[in-house]
């Protein structure tokens, strides 16, 4: 039975790599909800303290949501914890050489970024939806009409394919999409030649940005 995730994916094909789009949307929804619902949640705060907050990438993504008041509450708590850890390590290592900073930002003790965990779970969920739904005509049509998957997600999809899944179909579509994008890039470069500079730009104007997304995924996802 088709479910909400499947229909979200059909819509996401229009915006770029659907896995990147849906992962980014999941993270955005989590961070927004975090600021409005979870800043003072004791369990959430405990998890944040374990890893001294989110990873750098997601910390800066959270900053873009604003709400300095909510974030100030979180960081006041985390900075106090960092200061305590530094002080404790400094006392323990007073007579030894060592790097006090390691204990302050060491994620090896189970302090995985909460958002990274959510992001990986979302990626697996949407990747499974893509592969399971790949035999559906409407998904195939949306896939062929859209920009396709980014290279990291092409690789991830192929690694999870088995004998019943459409490896050759994915490769055929993506090979053609890459060729088309290369053609657009070449047209973009051609129109920068002074001999053709009078020609107006068309779709190829944004080809260099789409090339970044194709090779590296949507900004902020990887």
Backbone as ProteinMPNN parsed JSONL, in Angstrom:
{"seq_chain_A": "XXXXXXXXXXXXXXXXXXXXXXXXXXXXXXXXXXXXXXXXXXXXXXXXXXXXXXXXXXXXXXXXXXXXXXXXXXXXXXXXXXXXXXXXXXXXXXXXXXXXXXXXXXXXXXXXXXXXXXXXXXXXXXXXXXXXXXXXXXXXXXXXXXXXXXXXXXXXXXXXXXXXXXXXXXXXXXXXXXXXXXXXXXXXXXXXXXXXXXXXXXXXXXXXXXXXXXXXXXXXXX", "coords_chain_A": {"N_chain_A": [[0.844, -1.191, 0.0], [0.58, 2.192, -0.855], [2.052, 4.985, 0.785], [2.338, 7.993, 2.823], [5.049, 8.763, 2.676], [5.824, 7.831, 0.186], [4.36, 9.484, -1.572], [5.384, 11.948, -0.873], [7.902, 11.634, -1.911], [7.41, 11.527, -4.673], [6.727, 14.2, -5.155], [9.113, 15.419, -4.422], [10.923, 14.815, -6.432], [10.822, 16.848, -8.263], [12.389, 18.868, -7.302], [15.047, 18.226, -7.262], [17.621, 15.88, -6.325], [15.695, 13.485, -4.842], [16.115, 12.178, -2.418], [17.992, 13.762, -1.066], [16.453, 16.111, -0.859], [14.272, 15.287, 0.76], [15.586, 14.399, 3.047], [16.741, 16.794, 3.892], [14.431, 18.274, 4.392], [13.391, 16.796, 6.516], [15.308, 17.237, 8.507], [15.096, 20.021, 8.781], [12.475, 20.253, 9.749], [12.745, 18.93, 12.175], [14.646, 20.557, 13.543], [13.274, 23.004, 13.712], [11.062, 22.261, 15.259], [12.449, 21.474, 17.5], [13.399, 23.914, 18.572], [11.023, 25.161, 19.313], [9.669, 23.37, 20.904], [11.356, 21.704, 22.437], [13.5, 22.804, 23.85], [13.556, 23.079, 26.643], [13.139, 20.513, 27.435], [13.851, 17.886, 29.572], [14.914, 15.302, 28.876], [15.803, 15.637, 26.254], [17.7, 17.639, 26.655], [19.508, 16.229, 28.196], [20.514, 14.39, 26.329], [21.727, 16.182, 24.571], [23.76, 17.195, 26.181], [25.388, 14.983, 26.446], [26.8, 14.743, 24.01], [27.784, 17.27, 23.85], [26.092, 19.103, 22.523], [24.887, 19.619, 19.103], [26.443, 18.373, 16.065], [29.014, 20.286, 14.28], [28.0, 21.026, 11.672], [25.183, 20.787, 11.889], [24.735, 22.431, 14.042], [25.223, 24.957, 12.987], [23.238, 25.006, 11.083], [21.007, 25.079, 12.723], [21.331, 27.609, 13.789], [20.457, 29.246, 11.705], [17.746, 29.266, 11.985], [17.163, 31.194, 13.727], [15.709, 32.537, 16.706], [17.205, 33.419, 19.064], [16.903, 33.465, 21.833], [16.02, 30.891, 22.677], [18.19, 29.351, 21.774], [20.238, 30.505, 23.228], [19.657, 29.609, 25.801], [20.25, 26.885, 25.563], [23.018, 26.95, 24.861], [24.211, 28.282, 26.991], [24.0, 26.383, 28.998], [25.506, 24.289, 27.831], [28.024, 25.469, 27.567], [28.719, 25.901, 30.231], [28.986, 23.243, 30.994], [31.12, 22.504, 29.303], [33.116, 24.119, 30.39], [33.329, 22.993, 32.956], [34.236, 20.444, 32.285], [36.683, 21.022, 31.083], [38.03, 22.138, 33.259], [38.101, 19.935, 35.01], [39.643, 18.096, 33.52], [41.991, 19.548, 33.278], [42.903, 19.625, 35.908], [43.314, 16.914, 36.352], [45.332, 16.369, 34.577], [47.421, 17.945, 35.281], [50.073, 17.424, 35.866], [50.921, 16.126, 33.651], [51.445, 15.72, 30.108], [49.013, 16.557, 27.685], [45.915, 16.841, 25.83], [43.575, 18.959, 26.75], [41.275, 19.652, 25.381], [40.207, 17.435, 24.173], [38.5, 15.967, 25.855], [36.39, 17.639, 25.949], [35.034, 17.741, 23.563], [34.579, 15.147, 22.724], [33.132, 12.615, 20.984], [33.161, 9.923, 21.137], [32.121, 8.498, 23.222], [29.481, 7.759, 22.902], [28.147, 10.047, 22.241], [26.65, 10.833, 19.897], [25.586, 13.099, 17.375], [22.308, 14.191, 17.589], [20.792, 15.033, 15.419], [22.206, 14.114, 13.225], [21.81, 11.375, 13.527], [19.021, 11.203, 13.158], [18.961, 12.088, 10.529], [20.355, 10.074, 9.12], [18.618, 7.93, 9.554], [16.366, 8.871, 8.216], [17.38, 8.943, 5.641], [17.774, 6.196, 5.077], [15.127, 5.333, 5.197], [13.857, 6.762, 3.107], [15.383, 5.945, 0.967], [14.771, 3.231, 0.859], [12.071, 3.473, 0.205], [12.275, 4.575, -2.348], [13.553, 2.466, -3.771], [11.785, 0.278, -3.419], [9.523, 1.349, -4.572], [10.267, 1.608, -7.18], [9.286, 0.173, -9.291], [6.86, 1.213, -9.835], [4.833, 2.869, -12.158], [4.249, 5.685, -11.962], [6.232, 6.649, -10.261], [8.505, 6.03, -11.701], [8.083, 7.681, -13.892], [8.194, 10.234, -12.703], [10.819, 10.189, -11.838], [12.264, 10.019, -14.249], [11.594, 12.462, -15.406], [12.608, 14.353, -13.681], [15.605, 15.844, -12.116], [16.998, 13.647, -11.218], [18.975, 11.388, -9.122], [21.541, 12.436, -6.777], [25.104, 11.899, -7.07], [26.263, 10.642, -4.683], [23.916, 9.419, -3.686], [23.148, 7.842, -5.795], [25.145, 5.908, -5.74], [24.618, 4.862, -3.163], [22.067, 3.771, -3.603], [22.59, 1.82, -5.553], [24.228, 0.112, -4.113], [22.431, -1.07, -2.449], [20.749, -2.445, -4.036], [19.306, -5.507, -5.19], [18.992, -8.677, -6.914], [16.384, -8.425, -7.742], [15.928, -5.802, -8.141], [16.064, -2.699, -9.995], [18.862, -2.237, -11.273], [20.151, -1.783, -13.78], [18.282, -0.106, -14.97], [18.346, 2.197, -13.334], [21.01, 2.994, -13.777], [20.974, 3.491, -16.519], [19.195, 5.677, -16.751], [20.497, 7.589, -15.116], [22.991, 7.83, -16.37], [22.267, 9.06, -18.755], [21.218, 11.459, -17.775], [23.484, 12.638, -16.687], [25.012, 12.99, -18.995], [23.376, 14.846, -20.313], [23.559, 17.001, -18.565], [26.26, 17.621, -18.766], [26.289, 18.507, -21.401], [24.771, 20.844, -21.123], [26.503, 22.317, -19.495], [28.65, 22.684, -21.24], [27.4, 24.245, -23.16], [26.87, 26.475, -21.644], [29.495, 27.328, -21.164], [30.245, 27.843, -23.793], [28.718, 30.083, -24.453], [29.98, 31.997, -23.033], [32.077, 32.666, -24.5], [33.39, 35.33, -26.389], [32.572, 35.488, -29.017], [30.073, 34.445, -29.1], [28.655, 35.788, -27.229], [26.488, 37.391, -27.535], [24.279, 35.805, -27.579], [21.39, 34.865, -25.822], [21.155, 33.498, -22.473], [19.827, 30.327, -21.58], [18.291, 27.522, -20.147], [20.739, 26.517, -19.469], [22.018, 28.352, -17.872], [21.947, 27.9, -15.089], [23.392, 25.585, -14.883], [25.921, 25.02, -13.776], [25.48, 25.155, -11.043], [23.65, 23.103, -10.699], [25.349, 21.06, -11.36], [27.078, 20.933, -9.178], [25.254, 20.063, -7.233], [24.581, 17.607, -8.34], [26.954, 16.146, -8.18], [27.685, 16.362, -5.472], [25.433, 16.423, -3.853], [22.558, 17.997, -2.232], [23.001, 21.208, -0.728], [24.247, 21.189, 2.549], [23.445, 18.624, 3.207], [25.332, 16.529, 3.074]], "CA_chain_A": [[0.0, 0.0, 0.0], [1.352, 3.425, -0.917], [1.884, 5.772, 1.996], [2.706, 9.405, 2.73], [6.447, 8.875, 2.268], [5.877, 7.6, -1.258], [3.85, 10.667, -2.272], [6.375, 13.003, -0.643], [9.005, 11.399, -2.842], [6.968, 11.938, -6.009], [6.832, 15.661, -5.22], [10.506, 15.831, -4.249], [11.671, 14.63, -7.683], [10.83, 18.11, -9.008], [13.326, 19.823, -6.682], [16.424, 17.738, -7.312], [17.717, 14.526, -5.778], [14.597, 13.399, -3.871], [16.615, 11.76, -1.116], [18.549, 14.975, -0.455], [15.351, 17.027, -0.553], [13.486, 14.782, 1.876], [16.455, 14.418, 4.231], [16.86, 18.187, 4.323], [13.141, 18.65, 4.968], [13.269, 16.126, 7.819], [16.181, 17.946, 9.442], [14.52, 21.34, 9.018], [11.295, 20.079, 10.608], [13.225, 18.57, 13.511], [15.287, 21.705, 14.182], [12.243, 23.978, 14.034], [10.31, 21.719, 16.385], [13.358, 21.483, 18.646], [13.44, 25.25, 19.155], [9.731, 25.567, 19.858], [9.074, 22.37, 21.792], [12.272, 20.811, 23.159], [14.621, 23.491, 24.492], [13.538, 22.819, 28.093], [12.816, 19.098, 27.677], [14.986, 17.295, 30.303], [15.518, 14.18, 28.165], [16.529, 16.189, 25.114], [18.859, 18.345, 27.185], [20.468, 15.209, 28.626], [21.165, 13.889, 25.117], [22.586, 17.241, 24.068], [24.935, 17.295, 27.047], [26.263, 13.826, 26.196], [27.688, 15.036, 22.883], [28.036, 18.71, 23.876], [25.317, 19.735, 21.465], [24.87, 19.007, 17.783], [27.698, 18.453, 15.314], [29.174, 21.64, 13.733], [27.12, 21.282, 10.528], [23.802, 20.986, 12.318], [24.704, 23.597, 14.93], [25.099, 26.148, 12.145], [21.903, 24.976, 10.47], [20.077, 25.536, 13.755], [21.498, 29.059, 13.915], [19.688, 29.911, 10.649], [16.343, 29.352, 12.382], [16.991, 32.324, 14.639], [15.333, 32.258, 18.091], [18.394, 33.535, 19.902], [16.575, 33.177, 23.23], [16.055, 29.438, 22.877], [19.545, 28.844, 21.577], [21.057, 30.984, 24.34], [19.416, 28.695, 26.925], [21.002, 25.658, 25.294], [24.467, 27.135, 24.853], [24.657, 28.62, 28.343], [24.139, 25.102, 29.684], [26.598, 23.52, 27.244], [29.302, 26.118, 27.877], [29.024, 25.587, 31.623], [29.464, 21.862, 30.996], [32.449, 22.506, 28.696], [34.034, 24.688, 31.369], [33.545, 21.989, 34.002], [35.066, 19.363, 31.738], [38.04, 21.543, 30.918], [38.622, 22.256, 34.578], [38.371, 18.601, 35.522], [40.757, 17.508, 32.776], [43.201, 20.306, 33.596], [43.377, 19.173, 37.214], [43.79, 15.531, 36.251], [46.514, 16.313, 33.719], [48.303, 19.052, 35.634], [51.473, 17.01, 35.847], [51.154, 15.331, 32.45], [51.12, 16.348, 28.842], [47.76, 16.056, 27.128], [45.08, 17.839, 25.164], [42.324, 19.097, 27.496], [40.124, 19.846, 24.515], [39.642, 16.168, 23.708], [37.364, 15.55, 26.696], [35.303, 18.598, 25.794], [34.272, 17.512, 22.327], [34.818, 13.759, 22.345], [31.856, 11.94, 20.735], [33.369, 8.478, 21.117], [31.419, 7.861, 24.34], [28.05, 7.661, 22.626], [27.551, 11.364, 22.082], [26.351, 11.094, 18.489], [24.675, 14.213, 17.11], [20.919, 13.74, 17.455], [20.276, 15.332, 14.088], [22.867, 13.181, 12.302], [21.117, 10.09, 13.669], [17.729, 11.36, 12.486], [19.238, 12.237, 9.104], [20.684, 8.753, 8.568], [17.389, 7.135, 9.569], [15.524, 9.375, 7.132], [17.994, 8.515, 4.388], [17.464, 4.778, 4.881], [13.683, 5.212, 4.958], [13.52, 7.269, 1.777], [16.059, 5.097, -0.01], [13.951, 2.022, 0.749], [10.856, 3.857, -0.519], [12.648, 4.72, -3.752], [13.84, 1.165, -4.375], [10.558, -0.527, -3.428], [8.558, 1.959, -5.492], [10.875, 1.813, -8.5], [8.511, -0.513, -10.333], [5.612, 1.931, -10.027], [4.921, 3.754, -13.327], [4.259, 7.108, -11.622], [7.539, 6.985, -9.707], [9.447, 5.999, -12.825], [7.852, 8.864, -14.708], [8.718, 11.377, -11.953], [12.277, 10.034, -11.834], [12.792, 10.339, -15.575], [11.364, 13.877, -15.718], [13.344, 15.208, -12.751], [17.067, 15.861, -12.24], [17.568, 12.362, -10.814], [19.669, 11.305, -7.836], [22.914, 12.918, -6.742], [26.053, 10.776, -7.167], [26.306, 9.849, -3.447], [22.719, 8.597, -3.519], [23.186, 6.804, -6.835], [26.006, 4.849, -5.184], [23.896, 4.23, -2.056], [20.973, 2.973, -4.168], [23.151, 0.646, -6.222], [24.75, -0.794, -3.086], [21.315, -1.748, -1.793], [19.983, -3.201, -5.029], [19.542, -6.939, -5.309], [18.642, -9.188, -8.241], [15.012, -8.051, -8.095], [15.832, -4.346, -8.23], [16.409, -2.225, -11.345], [20.183, -1.619, -11.358], [20.394, -1.299, -15.144], [17.361, 1.007, -15.213], [18.901, 3.365, -12.646], [22.235, 3.412, -14.457], [20.62, 4.042, -17.835], [18.625, 7.008, -16.544], [21.495, 8.507, -14.571], [24.015, 8.084, -17.391], [21.724, 10.035, -19.691], [21.096, 12.74, -17.085], [24.835, 13.19, -16.57], [25.374, 13.464, -20.342], [22.607, 16.061, -20.582], [24.105, 18.083, -17.75], [27.542, 17.985, -19.381], [25.953, 19.306, -22.59], [24.368, 22.165, -20.651], [27.714, 23.001, -19.032], [29.407, 23.08, -22.423], [26.676, 25.349, -23.77], [27.115, 27.61, -20.749], [30.852, 27.79, -21.45], [30.285, 28.383, -25.153], [28.112, 31.415, -24.475], [30.908, 32.932, -22.415], [33.017, 33.052, -25.564], [32.963, 36.633, -26.897], [31.952, 35.333, -30.334], [28.668, 34.043, -28.939], [28.15, 36.449, -26.025], [25.211, 38.056, -27.842], [23.2, 34.833, -27.452], [20.847, 34.863, -24.454], [21.246, 32.246, -21.734], [18.598, 29.587, -21.336], [18.358, 26.618, -18.999], [22.135, 26.232, -19.124], [22.53, 29.372, -16.942], [22.129, 27.324, -13.755], [23.956, 24.234, -15.006], [27.071, 24.82, -12.883], [24.944, 24.898, -9.704], [23.093, 21.74, -10.734], [26.486, 20.129, -11.402], [27.51, 20.754, -7.79], [24.259, 19.231, -6.568], [24.649, 16.247, -8.886], [28.157, 15.472, -7.687], [27.883, 16.424, -4.017], [24.174, 16.441, -3.127], [22.052, 19.306, -1.844], [23.789, 21.911, 0.3], [23.921, 20.894, 3.948], [23.027, 17.235, 3.432], [26.515, 15.71, 3.322]], "C_chain_A": [[0.888, 1.253, 0.0], [1.046, 4.282, 0.313], [2.403, 7.186, 1.781], [4.128, 9.592, 2.224], [6.591, 8.739, 0.759], [5.447, 8.858, -2.014], [4.746, 11.882, -2.04], [7.524, 12.865, -1.638], [8.623, 11.82, -4.257], [7.09, 13.454, -6.185], [8.28, 16.12, -5.19], [11.333, 15.687, -5.521], [11.779, 15.941, -8.464], [11.928, 19.056, -8.531], [14.787, 19.403, -6.776], [16.464, 16.302, -6.841], [16.662, 14.382, -4.684], [15.062, 12.987, -2.482], [17.216, 12.945, -0.372], [17.435, 15.909, 0.004], [14.602, 16.573, 0.695], [14.305, 14.713, 3.163], [16.558, 15.836, 4.783], [15.565, 18.673, 4.963], [12.953, 18.039, 6.354], [14.089, 16.851, 8.875], [15.591, 19.307, 9.791], [13.324, 21.247, 9.963], [11.723, 19.759, 12.039], [13.789, 19.792, 14.233], [14.266, 22.767, 14.574], [11.434, 23.532, 15.242], [11.153, 21.744, 17.656], [13.329, 22.841, 19.344], [12.127, 25.623, 19.852], [9.169, 24.606, 20.899], [10.052, 21.708, 22.76], [13.398, 21.49, 23.929], [14.698, 23.173, 25.987], [13.149, 21.387, 28.44], [14.018, 18.428, 28.352], [15.683, 16.157, 29.552], [16.339, 14.657, 26.97], [17.802, 16.877, 25.586], [19.941, 17.355, 27.625], [21.231, 14.646, 27.431], [22.126, 14.919, 24.55], [23.875, 17.34, 24.88], [25.908, 16.151, 26.801], [27.257, 14.115, 25.085], [28.08, 16.491, 22.783], [27.363, 19.395, 22.687], [25.313, 18.951, 20.169], [26.27, 19.067, 17.163], [27.819, 19.869, 14.724], [28.192, 21.958, 12.597], [25.701, 21.59, 10.981], [23.67, 22.123, 13.33], [24.522, 24.871, 14.113], [23.78, 26.171, 11.385], [20.857, 25.472, 11.465], [20.141, 27.047, 13.899], [20.635, 29.819, 12.906], [18.208, 30.036, 10.999], [16.091, 30.517, 13.333], [16.662, 31.862, 16.047], [16.562, 32.256, 18.988], [18.122, 33.201, 21.351], [16.671, 31.686, 23.525], [17.455, 28.873, 22.749], [20.481, 29.302, 22.699], [20.887, 30.092, 25.571], [20.261, 27.438, 26.77], [22.501, 25.882, 25.464], [25.015, 27.603, 26.196], [24.909, 27.342, 29.136], [25.348, 24.329, 29.164], [27.962, 24.142, 27.54], [29.697, 25.908, 29.338], [29.59, 24.176, 31.732], [30.871, 21.783, 30.42], [33.489, 23.054, 29.67], [34.347, 23.706, 32.484], [34.452, 20.879, 33.515], [36.512, 19.814, 31.573], [38.744, 21.638, 32.265], [38.982, 20.913, 35.169], [39.554, 17.954, 34.829], [42.064, 18.22, 33.113], [43.772, 19.865, 34.938], [43.971, 17.784, 37.151], [45.105, 15.436, 35.496], [47.574, 17.349, 34.105], [49.773, 18.681, 35.535], [51.839, 16.199, 34.615], [50.89, 16.161, 31.215], [49.82, 15.754, 28.314], [46.975, 17.181, 26.508], [43.756, 17.937, 25.899], [41.103, 19.165, 26.598], [39.463, 18.536, 24.107], [38.412, 15.773, 24.521], [36.16, 16.457, 26.508], [34.433, 18.282, 24.592], [34.475, 16.097, 21.813], [33.482, 13.036, 22.206], [31.988, 10.425, 20.78], [32.585, 7.763, 22.21], [29.909, 7.857, 24.13], [27.363, 8.988, 22.418], [27.271, 11.719, 20.64], [25.375, 12.253, 18.364], [23.277, 13.671, 16.862], [20.397, 13.926, 16.041], [20.928, 14.426, 13.047], [22.173, 11.826, 12.329], [19.779, 10.139, 12.944], [17.917, 11.399, 10.969], [19.533, 10.892, 8.455], [19.456, 7.854, 8.524], [16.457, 7.566, 8.444], [16.065, 8.912, 5.782], [17.657, 7.061, 4.081], [15.995, 4.586, 4.535], [13.319, 5.638, 3.535], [14.204, 6.458, 0.682], [15.276, 3.804, -0.226], [12.671, 2.309, -0.031], [11.14, 3.974, -2.012], [12.834, 3.359, -4.421], [12.586, 0.3, -4.472], [9.568, 0.02, -4.453], [9.056, 2.093, -6.916], [10.15, 1.092, -9.634], [7.162, 0.152, -10.59], [5.747, 2.913, -11.196], [5.006, 5.237, -12.972], [5.597, 7.535, -11.021], [8.587, 6.999, -10.814], [9.312, 7.253, -13.684], [8.424, 10.113, -14.024], [10.243, 11.359, -11.948], [12.869, 10.461, -13.178], [12.647, 11.819, -15.913], [12.198, 14.814, -14.843], [14.843, 15.149, -12.968], [17.736, 14.545, -11.857], [18.215, 12.423, -9.446], [21.021, 11.995, -7.929], [23.843, 11.696, -6.758], [26.155, 9.994, -5.859], [25.091, 8.945, -3.259], [22.546, 7.579, -4.651], [23.98, 5.617, -6.301], [25.277, 4.11, -4.068], [22.776, 3.328, -2.568], [21.51, 1.694, -4.798], [23.688, -0.368, -5.219], [23.642, -1.599, -2.433], [20.451, -2.545, -2.77], [20.307, -4.688, -4.939], [19.07, -7.381, -6.702], [17.243, -8.769, -8.697], [14.851, -6.555, -8.317], [16.51, -3.834, -9.499], [17.762, -1.507, -11.46], [20.408, -1.004, -12.736], [19.506, -0.103, -15.471], [17.888, 2.29, -14.579], [20.116, 3.889, -13.392], [21.937, 4.032, -15.818], [20.086, 5.469, -17.699], [19.697, 7.995, -16.089], [22.607, 8.817, -15.57], [23.541, 9.142, -18.378], [21.613, 11.42, -19.039], [22.457, 13.416, -16.939], [25.3, 13.728, -17.927], [24.655, 14.767, -20.674], [23.164, 17.247, -19.803], [25.455, 18.547, -18.291], [27.297, 18.865, -20.612], [25.546, 20.724, -22.196], [25.582, 22.972, -20.181], [28.543, 23.506, -20.218], [28.737, 24.251, -23.146], [26.864, 26.63, -22.953], [28.496, 28.207, -21.02], [30.935, 28.433, -22.836], [29.77, 29.813, -25.188], [28.941, 32.456, -23.714], [32.017, 33.344, -23.39], [32.502, 34.358, -26.195], [32.255, 36.536, -28.244], [30.47, 35.011, -30.24], [28.0, 34.76, -27.771], [26.834, 37.186, -26.269], [24.015, 37.118, -27.674], [22.682, 34.815, -26.008], [21.013, 33.492, -23.791], [19.866, 31.637, -21.557], [18.754, 28.743, -20.083], [19.788, 26.395, -18.538], [22.719, 27.222, -18.113], [22.826, 28.775, -15.561], [22.8, 25.961, -13.765], [25.106, 23.995, -14.033], [26.628, 24.567, -11.443], [24.368, 23.489, -9.637], [24.2, 20.702, -10.776], [27.024, 19.882, -9.996], [26.556, 19.821, -7.059], [24.315, 17.785, -7.052], [25.82, 15.485, -8.289], [28.19, 15.343, -6.171], [26.59, 16.373, -3.204], [23.763, 17.858, -2.772], [22.905, 19.911, -0.73], [23.305, 21.532, 1.695], [23.548, 19.462, 4.238], [24.224, 16.346, 3.772], [27.614, 16.532, 3.975]], "O_chain_A": [[1.837, 1.344, 0.778], [-0.08, 4.295, 0.811], [2.853, 7.533, 0.689], [4.384, 10.491, 1.423], [7.382, 9.444, 0.134], [6.094, 9.252, -2.984], [4.857, 12.747, -2.908], [8.048, 13.859, -2.141], [9.439, 12.411, -4.964], [7.509, 13.93, -7.241], [8.641, 17.094, -5.85], [12.346, 16.37, -5.675], [12.719, 16.127, -9.237], [12.349, 19.944, -9.272], [15.673, 20.17, -6.399], [15.471, 15.582, -6.938], [16.729, 15.095, -3.683], [14.475, 13.397, -1.481], [16.976, 13.114, 0.824], [17.47, 16.433, 1.118], [14.328, 17.378, 1.585], [13.774, 14.945, 4.249], [16.472, 16.049, 5.992], [15.593, 19.398, 5.957], [12.42, 18.684, 7.257], [13.629, 17.056, 9.998], [15.584, 19.704, 10.956], [13.179, 22.067, 10.869], [11.132, 20.259, 12.997], [13.457, 20.04, 15.392], [14.374, 23.367, 15.644], [11.154, 24.326, 16.14], [10.644, 22.002, 18.747], [13.245, 22.908, 20.57], [12.134, 26.322, 20.866], [8.297, 24.976, 21.686], [9.633, 21.2, 23.8], [14.176, 20.81, 24.599], [15.79, 23.015, 26.532], [12.863, 21.079, 29.597], [15.102, 18.398, 27.769], [16.909, 16.056, 29.586], [17.429, 14.148, 26.708], [18.861, 16.714, 24.98], [21.134, 17.606, 27.452], [22.444, 14.447, 27.502], [23.217, 14.573, 24.099], [24.952, 17.546, 24.322], [27.119, 16.327, 26.933], [28.433, 13.77, 25.201], [28.639, 16.922, 21.774], [27.987, 20.16, 21.952], [25.684, 17.778, 20.132], [27.163, 19.734, 17.685], [26.821, 20.587, 14.673], [27.615, 23.045, 12.568], [25.088, 22.548, 10.509], [22.598, 22.714, 13.456], [23.76, 25.758, 14.497], [23.262, 27.244, 11.077], [19.934, 26.198, 11.096], [19.116, 27.695, 14.107], [20.139, 30.905, 13.205], [17.491, 30.824, 10.382], [14.949, 30.794, 13.7], [17.259, 30.905, 16.541], [16.915, 31.241, 19.589], [19.009, 32.703, 22.043], [17.312, 31.268, 24.489], [17.857, 28.012, 23.531], [21.404, 28.58, 23.076], [21.848, 29.844, 26.299], [20.903, 26.983, 27.717], [23.177, 25.1, 26.132], [26.177, 27.343, 26.507], [25.903, 27.23, 29.853], [26.123, 23.78, 29.946], [28.942, 23.425, 27.741], [30.879, 25.756, 29.645], [30.55, 23.937, 32.465], [31.726, 21.085, 30.964], [34.598, 22.529, 29.768], [35.495, 23.594, 32.914], [35.335, 20.423, 34.242], [37.445, 19.075, 31.886], [39.91, 21.264, 32.395], [40.048, 20.759, 35.766], [40.386, 17.327, 35.485], [43.114, 17.588, 33.223], [44.988, 19.745, 35.088], [44.981, 17.492, 37.79], [45.903, 14.531, 35.74], [48.51, 17.599, 33.345], [50.612, 19.505, 35.171], [52.936, 15.647, 34.535], [50.198, 17.177, 31.269], [49.567, 14.562, 28.487], [47.335, 18.35, 26.648], [42.886, 17.088, 25.703], [40.01, 18.776, 27.009], [38.289, 18.522, 23.735], [37.413, 15.308, 23.971], [35.04, 16.091, 26.864], [33.228, 18.53, 24.609], [34.535, 15.873, 20.604], [32.771, 12.859, 23.195], [31.026, 9.713, 20.491], [32.399, 6.549, 22.139], [29.148, 7.943, 25.094], [26.134, 9.06, 22.416], [27.625, 12.813, 20.2], [24.443, 12.373, 19.159], [23.086, 12.793, 16.02], [19.656, 13.09, 15.525], [20.273, 14.013, 12.089], [21.969, 11.202, 11.287], [19.441, 9.22, 12.199], [17.131, 10.817, 10.221], [19.027, 10.595, 7.372], [19.27, 7.101, 7.568], [15.832, 6.729, 7.793], [15.302, 8.537, 4.892], [17.296, 6.73, 2.951], [15.657, 3.77, 3.678], [12.563, 4.951, 2.847], [13.659, 6.304, -0.411], [15.135, 3.338, -1.356], [12.235, 1.486, -0.836], [10.345, 3.527, -2.84], [12.324, 3.131, -5.518], [12.352, -0.341, -5.497], [8.864, -0.74, -5.117], [8.353, 2.629, -7.772], [10.385, 1.381, -10.807], [6.406, -0.288, -11.456], [6.685, 3.71, -11.219], [5.754, 5.978, -13.61], [6.047, 8.658, -11.247], [9.45, 7.875, -10.854], [10.307, 7.814, -14.144], [9.057, 10.947, -14.672], [10.879, 12.408, -12.045], [13.863, 11.185, -13.223], [13.481, 12.375, -16.627], [12.462, 15.951, -15.233], [15.313, 14.485, -13.892], [18.917, 14.347, -12.141], [18.03, 13.385, -8.7], [21.585, 12.129, -9.015], [23.4, 10.58, -6.486], [26.136, 8.764, -5.907], [25.212, 7.837, -2.736], [21.868, 6.567, -4.476], [23.544, 4.47, -6.396], [25.304, 2.881, -4.017], [22.558, 2.242, -2.03], [20.953, 0.614, -4.6], [23.61, -1.575, -5.451], [23.885, -2.69, -1.918], [19.524, -3.241, -2.357], [21.439, -5.074, -4.648], [18.784, -6.545, -7.56], [16.951, -8.758, -9.893], [13.76, -6.088, -8.643], [17.428, -4.471, -10.015], [17.802, -0.303, -11.717], [20.807, 0.155, -12.847], [19.934, 0.813, -16.172], [17.879, 3.347, -15.21], [20.239, 5.093, -13.616], [22.587, 4.998, -16.216], [20.484, 6.36, -18.45], [19.792, 9.104, -16.615], [23.11, 9.94, -15.612], [24.311, 10.011, -18.788], [21.884, 12.434, -19.683], [22.56, 14.637, -17.057], [25.909, 14.795, -17.999], [25.247, 15.682, -21.245], [23.232, 18.362, -20.321], [25.753, 19.741, -18.273], [28.009, 19.843, -20.836], [25.928, 21.69, -22.856], [25.671, 24.172, -20.442], [29.067, 24.62, -20.192], [29.412, 25.134, -23.676], [27.0, 27.721, -23.506], [28.654, 29.425, -21.097], [31.614, 29.443, -23.022], [30.331, 30.661, -25.882], [28.636, 33.648, -23.748], [32.791, 34.261, -23.118], [31.315, 34.474, -26.499], [31.437, 37.391, -28.582], [29.706, 35.266, -31.171], [26.9, 34.386, -27.363], [26.145, 37.562, -25.32], [22.871, 37.571, -27.632], [23.479, 34.756, -25.072], [21.011, 32.461, -24.463], [18.87, 32.344, -21.403], [19.29, 29.205, -19.076], [20.033, 26.118, -17.364], [23.789, 26.976, -17.555], [23.836, 29.107, -14.941], [22.778, 25.254, -12.757], [25.257, 22.888, -13.516], [27.304, 23.856, -10.7], [24.565, 22.77, -8.657], [24.023, 19.586, -10.288], [27.386, 18.755, -9.656], [26.984, 18.907, -6.355], [24.12, 16.853, -6.271], [25.691, 14.314, -7.934], [28.665, 14.339, -5.639], [26.647, 16.287, -1.978], [24.52, 18.805, -2.981], [23.458, 19.193, 0.103], [22.107, 21.553, 1.979], [23.35, 19.104, 5.399], [24.135, 15.502, 4.663], [28.691, 16.007, 4.259]]}, "name": "protein", "num_of_chains": 1, "seq": "XXXXXXXXXXXXXXXXXXXXXXXXXXXXXXXXXXXXXXXXXXXXXXXXXXXXXXXXXXXXXXXXXXXXXXXXXXXXXXXXXXXXXXXXXXXXXXXXXXXXXXXXXXXXXXXXXXXXXXXXXXXXXXXXXXXXXXXXXXXXXXXXXXXXXXXXXXXXXXXXXXXXXXXXXXXXXXXXXXXXXXXXXXXXXXXXXXXXXXXXXXXXXXXXXXXXXXXXXXXXXX"}
